[in-house]
Every structure is written in structure tokens, then in C-alpha cells.
Amino acid sequence: MAITWYVIANRAGARILEARPDRPLRLVEVIEHESGRLKNRELDTDRAGSGYDSARAGVRAKTKSESAHEHNAADFARDLAGGLEAARNDRSFDYLVLVAEPHLLGLIRRALDVATASRVGFSINRDLTHVPLHALASQLQRLAG
């Protein structure tokens, strides 16, 4: 029996839902990312700062052209991708569906490791984080076509 996880995310957090053929959609986890709600001026400091760069296996400096808000969103995407990789290793799901606003969706896709990315069935460019759980199944079905 195939298990599909729906990752419904925006910069302020994510909900992970599980779908099985014989059961209704079930909430697996809620991930809060409070700093995603902050404005650039609330996140920004006087200097550039640094962060982890998985592509270059080390710490990278935050450039002046990368806003604190953007840096924060990229960090959240990497954290989310790391959690999905761990869940894949635990065999918690067979397929993934990513649902997020376009920019964050791109950040999440880039942050996924190859094995986890291969489990992504499709993606939806839309922020559905505010849709109540009882209405999500029909929304997802309509958007998936």
C-alpha cells in the first residue's frame, strides 16, 4: 500500500499530511518557523553573516544581495529537506507532493537530496497553509487535476 506525504509549506511553517488509499488524509506533523513571519529589518544585522552551503560542503557568507528574509527562507528549506530525507530513510512515505509558493518551492526542490527528490510525484505552486485540514483533500485533488 503506497503512502503519499503532502508537504504544505510557506516561509512561516509547514504541515505534513499523509494519504493512504484506505484512509482519509491525516496530519503527520506541524513545523513552525516563526522567523519566517519577520520582516527583513527584524532579521537583518549590520554585517553579512554566514550560513551552511550544502552544495559547497561548508559555511558560506551571506552576500549583500541576499536579504535576511531570503537567507532565512533558504535555511528553512534546508531544514525541511533534511527532515524529509530522514523520513525517507525511515521508510515513512513512498511518494511526496510538494505544495508551496513558487519561490519557496524552488528552494525546497534545490535542498532535497537526489534520493528524496526522486520520490516527488508532483508539485503545486500555491500557498495552501491557511486551508483547513478538512478542506485540503478536495483542494489538493482539484489542483492535481
Sequence and secondary structure as in RCSB ss.txt:
>XXXX:A:sequence
MAITWYVIANRAGARILEARPDRPLRLVEVIEHESGRLKNRELDTDRAGSGYDSARAGVRAKTKSESAHEHNAAD
FARDLAGGLEAARNDRSFDYLVLVAEPHLLGLIRRALDVATASRVGFSINRDLTHVPLHALASQLQRLAG
>XXXX:A:secstr
   EEEEEEETTEEEEEEEETTEEEEEEEEEE GGGGS HHHH  SS  EEEETTTTEEEE  TTS HHHHHHHH
HHHHHHHHHHHHHHTT  SEEEEEE HHHHHHHHHHS HHHHTTEEEEEES  TTS HHHHHHHHHHHH 
